[in-house]
Amino acid sequence: MNEFWFVPKRYGYGATPVTWEGWAVVAAFVAIVIAFAVMYRRRKKAGLSNTRPWMVLIASTAVFVWVCAVKTNGSWAFRWGQIGPQVSLEGSVA
């Protein structure tokens, strides 16, 4: 099993999923964001407080970013094309 689920992006900041686990984490986060939008809208129409949906979204975003950072093969940094060695999925430097 591959220890890393993401690799650093070649352009910009962040990481890209490269395994099914990485894509599953992204899909779960997207589902949470969609659920937030639905819950926020329903609670707003009902005149209820939207503090809880915002707390769930902020906590989910923090956990998502943490998992992505921990499971990335390399560091997060702003990149403008290939600078330095290219890191493969297996963790070796090409």
C-alpha positions as CSV (number, residue, x, y, z in Angstrom):
1,M,0.0,0.0,0.0
2,N,1.3,3.4,-0.9
3,E,2.0,5.6,2.1
4,F,1.3,8.9,0.2
5,W,-2.1,9.7,-1.3
6,F,-1.1,13.1,-2.8
7,V,1.8,14.6,-4.7
8,P,2.7,18.3,-4.8
9,K,1.2,20.3,-7.6
10,R,3.6,21.3,-10.4
11,Y,2.0,24.8,-10.7
12,G,0.6,26.7,-7.8
13,Y,0.2,25.7,-4.2
14,G,-1.2,22.5,-2.8
15,A,-1.4,18.8,-3.8
16,T,-3.1,16.5,-6.2
17,P,-4.6,13.1,-5.3
18,V,-2.9,10.2,-6.9
19,T,-4.4,7.1,-5.2
20,W,-8.0,6.0,-4.6
21,E,-7.6,7.0,-0.9
22,G,-6.7,10.5,-1.9
23,W,-9.7,10.7,-4.3
24,A,-11.9,9.3,-1.6
25,V,-10.8,12.0,0.8
26,V,-11.5,14.7,-1.8
27,A,-15.0,13.2,-2.6
28,A,-15.9,13.1,1.1
29,F,-14.9,16.7,1.5
30,V,-17.0,17.7,-1.6
31,A,-19.9,15.8,-0.1
32,I,-19.5,17.7,3.1
33,V,-19.4,21.1,1.3
34,I,-22.6,20.2,-0.6
35,A,-24.3,19.1,2.6
36,F,-23.3,22.4,4.2
37,A,-24.9,24.3,1.3
38,V,-28.1,22.4,1.6
39,M,-28.2,22.6,5.4
40,Y,-27.3,26.3,5.4
41,R,-30.1,27.1,2.9
42,R,-32.7,25.1,4.8
43,R,-31.8,26.6,8.2
44,K,-31.8,30.1,6.7
45,K,-35.3,29.6,5.3
46,A,-36.5,28.3,8.6
47,G,-35.0,31.2,10.5
48,L,-32.6,29.1,12.5
49,S,-29.1,30.0,13.5
50,N,-26.4,28.9,11.0
51,T,-23.6,28.6,13.6
52,R,-23.5,24.8,13.6
53,P,-23.2,24.4,9.8
54,W,-20.4,26.9,9.8
55,M,-18.6,25.1,12.6
56,V,-18.9,21.8,10.8
57,L,-17.6,23.3,7.6
58,I,-14.6,25.0,9.3
59,A,-13.7,21.8,11.2
60,S,-14.1,19.7,8.1
61,T,-11.8,22.0,6.1
62,A,-9.2,22.0,8.8
63,V,-9.2,18.2,8.9
64,F,-9.1,18.0,5.1
65,V,-6.1,20.3,4.8
66,W,-4.3,18.4,7.6
67,V,-4.9,15.0,6.0
68,C,-3.7,16.3,2.6
69,A,-0.6,17.9,4.1
70,V,0.3,14.7,6.1
71,K,-0.3,12.4,3.2
72,T,1.5,14.4,0.5
73,N,4.8,13.1,-0.9
74,G,6.9,16.2,-0.4
75,S,6.2,19.6,1.0
76,W,3.6,22.2,0.0
77,A,5.1,25.2,-1.6
78,F,4.2,27.6,-4.4
79,R,5.6,26.2,-7.6
80,W,6.0,27.6,-11.1
81,G,6.7,24.6,-13.2
82,Q,9.3,21.9,-12.4
83,I,11.9,23.2,-10.0
84,G,14.2,20.7,-8.6
85,P,13.9,16.9,-8.8
86,Q,10.6,15.3,-9.8
87,V,9.2,13.0,-7.1
88,S,7.5,9.8,-8.3
89,L,4.5,8.1,-6.8
90,E,6.8,5.5,-5.2
91,G,8.7,8.1,-3.4
92,S,11.9,7.9,-5.4
93,V,13.5,11.0,-6.9
94,A,13.9,11.0,-10.7
